[in-house]
Amino acid sequence: MIKVLDNVFDEKYFCSTLNECNLINFKTGNLFDFNHVNFPFYMSKDISKDDVASISKRDKAFGTLKTENSINTLQWVHAVVVQHRERVKGTFANSEAYPHLVPMVTTAFNKHFPDYKNYVLDRMKLNLLMKSPYIKEKNKFYNIPHIDEPKRHISIILYLSDSDGDTVFFKERDFTINTNAKLTEIARVKPKFGRMVVSDGHYHTSSNPFDKDFRLILNTVFIHPDEDLN
């Protein structure tokens, strides 16, 4: 499943919510500006491991695959909900934005995808990609293809800016990583403010913007309630 929904949120509600958590200041239309003083982002790689020979057994289970068209770039990250497998016991929220962003996304998810309303929130984070000096040809190169979670899950990408830098989806879902593994591109989704794309385990990857200065998304993962959470 790869489903794209536009205008998921009422613009007034959407922007007031973002203003409340000091993420971005609403100006006019789709023009946004970062409140960089009050809202922290942290540098990270798009995917921590991109060399097939050095990918650990655990990383292989996650489905991480470097292709001839993929480049591992740096990005800025703000974790709203800590990923389940990396949580210290008792730790869940990781951001002052938690009480604003989590209800916003979960309400929309339950409304548009009621068949999955019993899924459990696993993690949520903001990813900020900038123009990259490595991107020399528009729409040819992208970041490292991966699946978000080896367990049964739903991935949600909410675009918080109009930008280029497509999200690329592949047909494949799960296979053992090896140097001969191939991925088949089946869809591209262009970043658009208020657009939500929902998928259920496809390999996918982001792309750095080529024309715009930045690309900002909110990524949320829900896992099947039958999966082991301990």
N, C-alpha and C positions, 0 to 999 in steps of 0.2 A: 504494500500500500504506500503510495506517495500522493498526498492530497494537499492542495494549495487553497487557502482561504484568504480573501482580501477584506480589508476594513473590518477586522474581527472586533475592534473596540470602537465605541463612540469616541470621537476625537477629543471632546472636552474632558471626558473621564480619563482617557488614556494620558493626556498631557498633564492633568492635575495630579494624577498618581505619580508620574515621573518627577514632577516638580517637588512633590512632598518628600521624596527620598533623595533630593538633591542630585539626581542623575543628570538631567538635562533641562535647560530652561526653555520653555515654549516661547517662540517669537511670533512668527506668522506662518500660516500654511504648514509646510513641511520643513521649515528651517529650524534647526536646533543647534544649540551650542553647549559644550560641556562645562559643567561647573567643576572645573578641575581642582579647585582648592578643597572642596568638601568631599569629593567622591574619589576614592583611591582605586587605581588600576595597577596591576603588577605584571612585570614582563615574564613571558613564558614562550616556549616553542609551541608551534601549532600541534605537533605530536612529538612526544619526548624521544621516541626511537624511530629512526627512519632507515637504518641500515639493516637489511634482511639478515645478514650474518650475525648481528649483535642483538637482534630482537629476542627477548627472553621467552621462555615457555608461556609465561603468563600473558605477555604482550601478544604472542601468537594467538592465544585464545580470544583476544579482543579483536582480532582481525585488523592488523595494521599492515599496509602494503605500499611500498614505494614503487611507483611506475616511472616510465621514461618521461612522462609529462608532469610529474609531481616534484615540488620543491618545498622543503621544510622551512617556513619562514617564522619570524618572531611575531608574537601578538601580545596584546595587553589583556589581562584577565581580571575579573572581579567575581569571586565565588560568593553566591548568595546562599546556597545550600551545599554543604560539603558532601562530596561523593561518598556513598555508603561505605565502600570498601576502605576508604581512607579516613573515616571518622574516628576520633577518640571517643570512647564510650560516653554517651550522654551529650555529645556535641552534634548539633544539627544546623541551626542558623549560623551563618558566618558573616552577616552583613546587617547594617541598620536598614537596608532596603528590603529585608525579608518580609516584614509585615505589609509592605506595599505591593511587591512584585508577585509573591507566591499566590495570594488570593486572586489577583488579576489573571494570572495564567491558568490556575486550576479551575476557576469558574468558567473561563472560556473553553477549556479543554472538555470539561464535563458537559457543557452545553452542546458543543458541536460533535462530540464523540461519546455519547452516553453509554455505548457498549463497553467502554474502557473505564468507566467511572470508578471501578473498584481497584484500578491500578494504584501503586504506591509511589509517591514522590521519592526519587532516588537522589537527584541533584539538580542544581540550577546555577548557571554562571553567565556572565556577560563576556563576550569576546569582541575585542576591538582590533581590527586589522587596518593597517595603514598602507599607503602606496609602497610597493616594494621595488628596490633597484634590480631585483632578480627577474621581475616580470617584464620581458622585453617584447612580448607579442600577445596582444589582447586575446583572451578566450582560448589560448593554447595551453598555458600552464596553470596548474592548480596545486593546492596543498596536499598533504598525505591522505589518501583514501583510508577509511577505517569504519568500523561499526562502534557505536557508542557503548555497547554493553553486551557481553556474551549471553546473559540471561534474556528471557522473553521481555521485550520492552517496547515502549513508544518514545520516539524522539520528536521534540518540538523545537522548531526554530522560529523565533519571532523577530522580524526585521525592525530595527529602531531607526533606520535612516534610509533615504533614497540613495542608492549607490549602484555602481557596477561591482563586479566580483561575484559571479554566480555561485550558487551552491550546486555541485555536480553530484548526481545520483547514478548508481550503477545497479545492474540487474542482480549481481551476486549478493548473497547474504552471509554465508558462512562456509569457509573451507580452510584447510590447513595451509598456512603460509609457506610458499616455496618460491624459488627464483623463476619458475616457469608459470606462476599463477597469472591469470589474465582477468581483467575487468572489462565489462561491457557497459559503456555509458548509455543510459536510457532517458535521462531528463536533466534539465538545467532550470534552476529557479533564480530569477533576478531579484536582488534586494529591493524592496519597496516598503516604505513606512506603513506599519499596520498589517503587513502581510504575514501570514503564518503558514508554515509548511510542516506537515506531520507525516512521519514515516515509521515503519515497524521493523527495522533491522537491516535495511539495505546499506551496503557500502556507500559512503558519501564523503564529500570533502568540501571545504571552502575554497574561495579564490580571493587573492588580494585585489583591491581596486586598482584599476588602470588609469581611469580618468578622474575619479573623485579622490578626495584627500583621505577619507576613512570609510570603513564599513563596520557598523555596530549591530550585533545581534544578541538576543537573549536565548540561550540554549537550555532546555529542560528535558529531563529524562524520567519517565515513569516505568517501573518494572511490574511484572505480573505478580499478583498477590500470593501465588503459590510458590514463588521463588524463595529460597532461604534468605532471610534478612539478618541472620545472626553472624 
